[in-house]
Amino acid sequence: MLEHYERANNVYDDAIRINSKNADIYNLKGKLLEKLELYDDAKIAYTKAIKIDSRYFDAYANKINLLLQSMNYAEALDVCDEAISLGSNNLNVYINKCHALVLMGRIKEAKETYNTAYERFPEFAEADDNIIYIYKQVENGSESVIRGYAFYSIGHYEAAKEAYDEAIRTNSEYVDAYNLKGKSLEKLDLYEDALNA
């Protein structure tokens, strides 16, 4: 499989030599480089795509996802703000801004961003009931649960489990925290622990 990815990378390099002003090529190359675990190179590819087309919001979303997964929350937030200031119509930019704010401990701002996304994207309510449910938890004072959800959403399952453990320590009656902890444990392939949660 790795050999196929490397061949595809060579094809993208050839395409860039032919047309270095095509933002799509850089965006696709960035996704491929992520699969090859060349994260710095992927970030550069997304940045080039954005430089070519400053309104290429899919490239913004991909760069933001990469930054979140790399735990570069402040930089991810800056990129989110840049995309939003340019009029991003990509819901994932807003969702990931919420995640970045939560993971930086800025829960109130995350809630405000969530509300903006909810107003701007009416289909948001139907698109992801999970996110709506989790962000409503902020009103209930369950910051650990929302932090856990943000970690879970970006693939940091161990950190998500720890956040849910914190929520359980705070309130051992919090059934949702046990359920969400179980989902994190499943992603960690700890099936017996997940069942016990």
Disulfide bonds with the S-S distance in Angstrom:
none
